[in-house]
Amino acid sequence: MDRTTSLEKDRLHVWHPFTQMQTAGEPLCIVQAEATTLIDANGKRYIDANSSWWVNVHGHGHPYLAQALQEQFAQLDHVIFAGATHPQAIRLADRITSLLPEKLEKVFFSDDGSTSIEVALKMAFQYWYNKNEPKKRVIALDGAYHGDTFGAMSIGQRGAFNQPFEHLFFDVDFIDFPVGEARSTALIQAEQILQTGEVAAIIVEPLVQGSAGMRMYDAVWLDAFVSLAKKYHALVIFDEVMTGWGRTGKLFAHNFCEQEPDIVCLSKGLTGGVLPLGLTVATNDIYDAFLHPETAKALLHGHSFTGSALACAVANASLDLFEQPETWDSIEWIEERHRFFIDALKAHPKAKEIGLCGTILRFEVETGEGNNYFSSIRDRAYNFFLDQGCLIRPLGNVLYLNPPYCISEEELDKLHVVLLDFLDTI
């Protein structure tokens, strides 16, 4: 099928995510990928500067991950995970729990980031239900994004994204995003809510809010928030779907914190960006609350591909790569190059609210409208970057880089130059 025919069929039959199909331009037809490079049907090459929605950590087509996938497929592709298990899932659960705080011992498998959040919420609500304690409130941060299933939408930012569905959401208490003066007011807001004794859980994207524009806050504040939650006996959920796997400079964002969560949600880079997989990891205390002679007290949740042997095999292979010093050398090098580039950004009048956390560099384009996901600058910037052979998908007027760790010096320098070149057009 040639490129024209493919795109015609795409327009006829494919409904793309986060896309207004009436006004959207022609999508890229990507036919090949290798390392940091995406190649379209015309042979044009693009640097994958956002790691294909933040999932690809080691680079496309990594031979070690490919080998793990092929070997597992030849042995076992999939098996029901209720009443059965398999070696790759057992090994992955064992390895994951060894990397997390000691009290996080129980791993529930699902399909992606959003489902890992749904599982965490069900764990939290049913934990208190099983204990006969009526706690039904949740505290989240303003600007939060945790996914697009209904529970995840409920604890996310209200507004244009989810307005048609808000009448179906459960109530959530949102506190201010903790930067500037809001660092103290947010804690005051949180304590006032927690004092009611009605809060089942708090949930945060630790240190970096992804879809809100890669907004960053500090671990000291997060420790204070978690301490309040523990003081008033609310469970603590960390959404590490995006912030895990080295993105913040450490394996997990909570590694910067002194306080520990009760539940951690993992996905995206978990499999190196190769296959969908979600994990929800909880404490033994939470797990024990579901142990009862009555089946109805169990966590009655699951997915057809829960514990996918293929996904678990690739996740284990990805963990092998994270055990290699070269991976961490690359992460540190990317952060250092970003830090050097920030000096040039600071000198540009159109760049503001510059932030850096690990491999994530972000800044806002000065448009006079603040952080705005629906800014018209988005499409202009996106098309400019494509023309230059860079796939950078802005979050409104927020431009950011979050590349695979195998990116070369030449490629990263090109991304930095392209960002400055675009600012010069404003």
Secondary structure, DSSP 8 states (H G I E B T S, - for coil): --HHHHHHHHHHH---TT--TTT------EEEEEBTEEEETT--EEEETTHHHHT-SS-BT-HHHHHHHHHHHHH-----SSS---HHHHHHHHHHHHHS-TTEEEEEEESSHHHHHHHHHHHHHHHHHHTT----EEEEETT----SSHHHHHTS--STTTGGGGGGS---EEE---STTHHHHHHHHHHHHHTTS-EEEEEE-SSEETTTTSEE--HHHHHHHHHHHHHTT-EEEEE-TTTTTTTTSSSSGGGG-SS--SEEEE-GGGGTTSS--EEEEEEHHHHHTT--SSGGGS-----TTTT-HHHHHHHHHHHHHHTSHHHHHHHHHHHHHHHHHHHHHHT-TTEEEEEEETTEEEEEE--SS-S-TT-THHHHHHHHHHHTTEE---BTTEEEE---TT--HHHHHHHHHHHHHHHHH-
